Amino acid sequence: MLRLLIALLLLVLAPLTLADVLKLKKDSPQTYVVVKGDTLWDISAKYLNSPWRWPELWGYNKQIADPHWIYPGDKISLIYVNGKPKLVVNKSKPKLTMSRHGRKSSKIKPIPTLALEDIEQFLTHSQVATAAQLENAPVLVGSERDTLFYKKHDIIFANKSLIAGKKYGIYRKGRSFVSPASQTHLGTELELVGRAVVTVNAAISRLEILEVESEINNGQLLMPLLDTLPAYFMPKAAAKDIKSSVIATATYFKETGKNNVVIIDGGKAQNIDVGSVFSIYQPGKIQFVDSDGTVRDPMSYRSYDNVRAYFIDDESQRLPNVYRGELMVFRSFENLSYALVTNIIRPVRNGDDLINP
């Protein structure tokens, strides 16, 4: 009886085990030499259809866990350990340069996880604020110079006490986002227009403008500048119980493509954090079939049909969801996140569903 139970258990678990086996592409190279411009994601895509699973391929090697260990010129070899594919690195001789202080340092920078130029602006220039943060944020209320727009080195005033010597970003309000599912406010996008440092802490604080990115004028908000954000990300599958959707694109268009940034519903409060990977699906459409078997064109739906589309009955059918691609979260706020589209079969659109990959 015990043997029978064990056999049945193995039969149940076998499909799950097989489904989780890391499968390589048929044309995976046995060796590869890292070149300038490569990313960990790019290299892994040469071996995997789901390159976000690269930590498994590298075997969580400490040599790879820190991207500063991988440089152009390094040779990567594909090996098998206990039947599982692994990538190992044969280090190239580092090219060193002598600084004016007599110290030697590497001339070549290590490769990042992703192409940073695709997301740099959203790591350094963008913020998302909750309603409470907006209400409590200091506001730029004037300047020593009588003008509509302020420039570098101008002395400006903020309407609250600030920390002397601390640097602040100057932001203008951008888009406000609402959850399509709950209709709750998720946050307001803030666009960096300049940077300033507090010179005098008082009820009306003084700041000197250090940098100007765009037009700076009264009414804009001040928020502490963020610490250096990581350029290295450890991808992982989003939890199966997390549901999300694409609510906007960084380009303001309704659809976007690979290596573009999208804004998604949910953030830290929903356990969506940096590195979370989602599969992107177009929700299945509703089709109406008339009594004579004619499939009605959605363009000719009546108002009544649009109401009925919320319900499935004998005269309507929901088509299967359509796979579009994958994305990875690279910055997470309280209730929404920025994500990069890393793989695409079809254009990604506002309203697409996001689920466990």
C-alpha positions in Angstrom: 0.0 0.0 0.0 2.8 2.4 0.9 4.6 1.7 -2.4 1.3 2.5 -4.2 0.9 5.8 -2.4 4.6 6.8 -3.2 4.1 5.9 -6.9 0.9 8.0 -7.1 2.7 10.9 -5.4 5.5 10.7 -7.9 3.1 10.7 -10.7 1.4 13.9 -9.4 4.7 15.7 -8.7 6.4 14.7 -12.0 4.7 17.2 -14.2 5.4 20.0 -11.7 9.1 19.0 -11.6 9.4 18.8 -15.4 7.6 22.1 -15.9 10.2 23.8 -13.7 13.3 22.3 -15.5 15.4 25.0 -17.0 15.4 24.5 -20.8 18.1 25.9 -23.1 17.6 27.1 -26.6 18.6 24.6 -29.3 21.2 27.1 -30.7 22.7 28.0 -27.3 26.5 28.7 -27.7 29.0 26.6 -25.8 31.2 29.6 -25.2 30.6 33.4 -25.4 32.9 36.3 -25.0 31.4 39.3 -23.3 31.6 42.6 -25.3 31.0 46.2 -24.4 27.3 47.0 -24.4 26.2 43.5 -23.2 23.9 43.0 -20.2 23.3 39.9 -18.1 19.8 39.9 -19.6 21.2 39.9 -23.2 23.6 37.1 -22.5 21.0 35.0 -20.8 18.6 35.5 -23.8 21.2 33.7 -26.0 20.5 30.6 -23.8 16.9 31.0 -22.5 13.5 31.8 -23.9 12.8 33.4 -20.5 16.0 35.3 -19.8 14.6 36.6 -16.5 15.5 33.2 -15.1 19.2 34.0 -15.5 20.0 33.6 -11.8 19.2 29.9 -12.2 21.4 29.6 -15.2 24.3 31.3 -13.4 23.6 29.1 -10.4 23.5 32.1 -8.0 27.3 32.1 -8.3 28.7 34.8 -6.0 31.0 35.6 -8.9 27.9 36.6 -10.8 25.7 37.8 -7.9 27.7 41.0 -8.0 27.8 42.5 -11.5 31.1 44.2 -10.8 32.7 40.8 -11.4 31.6 40.5 -15.1 33.5 42.6 -17.7 33.8 42.8 -21.4 36.5 40.3 -22.5 35.4 37.6 -20.0 34.8 34.2 -21.6 31.6 32.4 -20.6 31.3 28.6 -20.9 28.3 26.4 -20.8 28.7 23.3 -18.5 26.4 20.8 -16.9 26.4 20.1 -13.2 24.3 17.1 -12.1 22.5 17.3 -15.4 21.6 21.0 -15.0 23.0 23.7 -17.3 25.3 26.3 -15.7 27.3 29.2 -17.0 30.8 29.8 -15.6 33.1 32.7 -16.2 36.8 32.5 -17.2 38.1 35.9 -16.2 40.1 37.9 -18.8 43.1 39.9 -17.7 41.8 43.3 -16.5 42.9 46.4 -18.4 44.2 48.8 -15.8 44.8 52.5 -16.0 47.0 54.7 -13.7 45.2 57.6 -12.0 47.0 60.9 -11.3 47.3 59.8 -7.7 49.3 56.7 -8.7 46.4 54.2 -8.1 45.6 51.5 -10.6 41.9 51.0 -11.6 40.0 49.1 -14.2 39.4 51.0 -17.4 36.4 48.9 -18.4 33.1 49.2 -16.5 31.2 46.0 -15.5 28.1 45.0 -17.4 24.7 45.8 -15.8 21.6 43.6 -15.5 19.6 45.7 -18.0 20.4 48.5 -20.5 20.5 51.4 -18.1 19.8 54.0 -20.8 16.3 52.5 -21.1 15.4 53.2 -17.5 17.9 55.8 -16.3 15.4 58.7 -16.4 12.9 56.8 -14.3 15.6 56.0 -11.7 16.9 59.6 -11.4 14.3 62.0 -12.7 10.9 60.6 -11.8 9.0 60.4 -8.5 5.6 59.2 -7.5 3.8 60.8 -4.6 0.8 59.8 -2.6 -2.0 62.3 -1.8 -0.5 62.7 1.8 3.0 63.4 0.4 1.6 66.0 -2.0 -0.3 67.7 0.8 2.7 67.9 3.1 5.4 68.7 0.5 7.2 72.1 0.7 6.3 74.5 -2.1 8.5 76.9 -4.0 7.0 80.3 -3.2 9.4 82.9 -4.5 12.9 84.1 -5.1 15.3 87.0 -4.4 15.1 87.7 -8.1 11.9 89.1 -9.5 11.2 86.8 -12.5 8.8 84.2 -13.8 11.4 81.5 -14.2 14.5 80.8 -12.1 18.0 79.8 -13.2 21.1 78.2 -11.8 22.5 79.9 -8.6 19.2 81.8 -8.0 18.2 81.9 -4.3 14.6 80.6 -3.9 12.2 80.3 -1.0 10.2 77.3 0.3 7.3 77.6 2.6 8.5 75.1 5.2 11.4 74.5 7.5 14.0 72.3 5.7 17.3 70.7 6.7 20.3 73.0 6.2 22.8 71.6 3.7 20.4 68.9 2.4 19.8 68.7 -1.4 16.2 68.7 -2.7 14.7 68.0 -6.1 12.3 70.5 -7.5 9.3 68.8 -9.2 6.2 69.7 -11.2 3.1 67.6 -11.0 2.5 65.2 -13.9 -0.1 62.5 -14.4 -2.4 61.3 -11.7 -3.1 57.5 -11.7 -6.2 55.6 -10.7 -6.6 51.9 -10.3 -8.9 50.5 -13.0 -9.9 47.7 -10.7 -10.6 49.6 -7.4 -10.9 53.2 -8.8 -8.6 54.3 -5.9 -5.9 56.9 -6.3 -2.5 55.2 -6.8 -0.2 58.3 -6.9 0.8 61.4 -8.9 3.8 61.4 -11.1 6.4 64.1 -10.4 8.8 65.3 -13.0 12.2 66.6 -11.9 12.9 70.2 -13.2 15.9 71.1 -11.0 18.0 70.5 -8.0 18.7 72.8 -5.1 20.5 72.8 -1.7 19.2 74.4 1.5 21.3 77.3 2.6 19.1 78.7 5.5 16.7 76.7 7.6 13.7 78.8 8.8 10.0 79.0 8.6 10.6 80.2 5.1 13.7 78.3 4.0 16.3 79.5 1.5 17.8 77.3 -1.2 20.3 77.8 -4.0 19.5 76.2 -7.3 22.3 73.8 -8.3 20.9 72.5 -11.6 18.1 73.3 -14.0 16.5 70.5 -16.0 13.4 72.4 -17.2 11.4 75.5 -16.4 11.5 76.3 -12.6 8.7 78.5 -11.3 6.6 79.2 -8.2 4.1 76.5 -7.1 6.4 73.6 -7.8 7.2 71.0 -5.1 10.4 70.2 -3.2 11.3 66.7 -2.1 14.5 65.2 -0.8 16.7 63.8 -3.5 16.8 60.0 -3.5 20.0 58.1 -2.6 21.8 56.4 -5.5 19.5 53.7 -6.9 20.8 50.3 -7.8 21.7 49.5 -11.4 21.6 45.8 -10.6 18.3 43.8 -10.3 17.7 40.2 -9.2 14.6 39.0 -11.2 12.0 36.7 -9.7 8.6 35.5 -10.7 5.7 37.6 -9.2 3.7 35.7 -6.7 0.8 33.7 -8.1 -1.8 35.6 -6.0 -0.8 39.0 -7.2 -2.9 40.5 -10.0 -2.0 43.7 -11.8 -2.5 45.5 -15.1 -0.8 48.1 -17.3 -2.3 51.5 -16.6 -0.1 53.7 -18.7 3.0 54.0 -20.9 5.9 56.3 -20.3 5.5 57.6 -23.8 1.8 58.6 -23.2 0.7 56.4 -26.0 -1.9 53.6 -25.5 0.6 50.9 -26.7 4.3 50.4 -26.5 7.0 47.8 -27.3 10.1 46.1 -26.1 12.6 48.0 -23.9 10.0 50.7 -23.2 8.7 51.6 -19.7 5.1 51.1 -18.5 3.3 52.0 -15.3 1.5 49.2 -13.6 -1.2 48.9 -10.9 0.3 48.0 -7.5 3.5 48.6 -5.6 5.1 47.8 -2.2 1.7 47.7 -0.5 0.7 44.9 -2.8 4.0 43.0 -2.5 5.2 44.1 -5.9 8.8 45.0 -5.5 11.9 45.5 -7.6 12.7 42.5 -9.8 9.1 41.2 -9.9 8.5 39.6 -13.4 5.0 39.3 -14.9 3.6 37.8 -18.1 1.5 40.2 -20.1 -1.9 39.2 -21.5 -4.6 40.9 -23.5 -7.9 40.1 -21.7 -10.1 37.8 -23.8 -12.6 39.7 -25.8 -16.4 39.2 -25.7 -18.0 38.1 -28.9 -21.8 38.1 -29.6 -23.2 35.3 -31.8 -26.6 36.1 -33.3 -29.3 33.5 -33.6 -28.4 32.8 -37.2 -24.8 32.1 -36.2 -23.4 35.4 -37.3 -20.5 36.7 -35.2 -21.2 40.4 -34.6 -18.3 42.9 -35.2 -17.4 44.7 -32.0 -17.4 47.9 -34.0 -21.2 47.5 -34.5 -22.0 46.8 -30.8 -25.0 48.6 -29.5 -25.1 50.4 -26.1 -27.1 47.4 -24.8 -24.3 45.0 -26.0 -21.7 47.0 -24.1 -23.7 46.4 -21.0 -24.2 42.7 -21.8 -20.4 42.3 -22.3 -20.0 42.3 -18.6 -22.0 39.1 -18.4 -21.4 35.8 -20.2 -24.6 34.1 -21.5 -25.7 31.7 -24.2 -25.4 34.4 -26.9 -21.9 35.7 -25.9 -18.5 34.1 -25.6 -15.2 35.2 -24.1 -12.2 34.5 -26.3 -9.0 33.2 -24.7 -6.5 35.7 -23.3 -3.7 36.6 -25.8 -0.1 36.5 -24.6 1.8 39.6 -25.4 5.2 39.3 -23.6 6.9 39.9 -20.2 8.0 42.8 -18.1 10.1 43.3 -15.0 9.6 45.9 -12.2 12.7 48.1 -11.7 11.2 50.7 -9.4 8.4 50.3 -6.9 6.4 52.9 -5.1 3.6 52.6 -2.5 0.8 51.7 -4.9 2.2 51.6 -8.4 5.4 50.6 -10.1 7.6 51.3 -13.1 8.4 48.2 -15.2 10.5 47.6 -18.3 9.0 45.5 -21.2 11.7 42.8 -21.6 10.1 40.5 -24.1 7.3 41.0 -26.6 5.2 39.0 -29.1 2.6 41.7 -29.7 2.4 45.4 -28.7 1.7 46.0 -25.0 -1.4 48.1 -24.4 -3.0 49.9 -21.5 -5.4 47.6 -19.8 -3.4 44.4 -20.4 -3.4 42.0 -17.5 -0.3 41.0 -15.6 0.0 37.6 -14.0 2.6 35.1 -12.6 4.9 34.1 -15.5 
